Amino acid sequence: MEFVLFALAFILAFLNGANDISKGIATLVGSHVIRASTAILWGTLTTTLGAMAGVAITGGLLKTFSSGILTHSSNSTTFPITVAIGAIGWIFFATQTGLPVSTTHALTGGIIGAALAQLGASGVLWQALLLKIALPLVLSPVVAFAMAWLIFPIIRRVLAGVNNYCLCLEVQQTQIVPLSIGQPVGVASAVVSNHPSIQLVTDKVETCERTVALSAIKLRFADSLHLLTSGLTSFARGMNDTPKIAALLVGNSLLGGMNTATLFGFVAIAMAAGSLLGGRKVLSTLSEKITAMDGLEGFTANFGASALVTAATFFNLPLSTTHVTTSAIVGIGVSSRGHANWHVVRDILLAWLVTLPAAALMAYTISLLFSKI
């Protein structure tokens, strides 16, 4: 049973990667800063770093999702198994159909469904569930939308001329010239090798465009800021999501008691695999179908989302990066263009509403089946 649990935890983390990788990088792709494949690599790297950084600061989240909303923990391995199955079923469906949904909502639904079936209604600490999980999850999309809607006009004015400048990472060849024996200093005999030198250059866009270098990465300054906040959003997602999935494995280790860092590493590897292999469908929805955006708008959306998720993580509050980033993107569309693609937004909202009860129902049903075996 422990092997089954580890396999299910890996699948859940894999699906989390496939569904959630887009949350930090969708604005990069939507504003055509970098290609989708490059964005996925960037998001995977920063998410993995965030997952491992979470070891030191997310003990509260780990406790909340392992036992913090139950009156007493279940000693049966079937409890986390049914929670995982409940979450996996819905996230798999949503990922296949390109809908961005919340792993946090799915796990919460799975915990509630399994607890009702195995512990009864008295087995859930309903007040703790409301304060520790429900309120942050409900309020965060509203806050994210409001932040994006309110701060974008300010950022647009403050950074109005920033797109006239670019940031270039240039790789140039430096010639190394030896001296012959007895030859005066400063007199070269032959060129024997070329060594690359790397320099970071900030200049006007037209100057960057004329730069001749062996190899160069050139980004408008606003796009450079956008790349940074995108990475911060993915980093924050890694910190906030990893302990929720790792909580399934607490007290159930095949190796006689894994430490927290090992559990987080296991989850991070599975999330990275899901990101790289299955992240494109939901990425297409978030980057192309909600609203058009430029680099400055994408920067603003990620700036608000990363700040919100990072702050919540330090206070051990579970947020749905899905809800936060999607709401920020909608807020940007409304603020800059006065509208978003409301048909797509409607479908996403319906998926959000269904996530928790669908996962709860599946976990409850699976628990009843287990009880009859």
MOLIN-V99634 format. One line per field, one symbol per residue. psi: psi as a letter, one per 20 degrees, with the letter a starting at -180 (. if undefined). A space follows every 10 residues. Layout:
psi: ???
This chain:
psi: hhggghghhg gghghgghhi hhhhihhggh jkgrqgghhg gghgghgggh ghhihhikhg hgggihiijq hqqpiphhgh ghgggggggg hgggghjkpo rphggggggg ggghghhhir hiipnhghgg ghggghhghg hggggggghh ighghhghkg jhiiqrppop oqpppoorqq pipqpioqgq phrppqqpqp pprqghghhi poqgpqpppq hhhghghghg hhghghgggh hghhghhhip jmphkkmqrg hgghggghgh ggghghhkih ghggghhhig qqqahhgggg ghggghgghg ghghjkppqo hggghghggg hgggghijrr nhgghghggg hghhgghghg gghgghghgh hi.
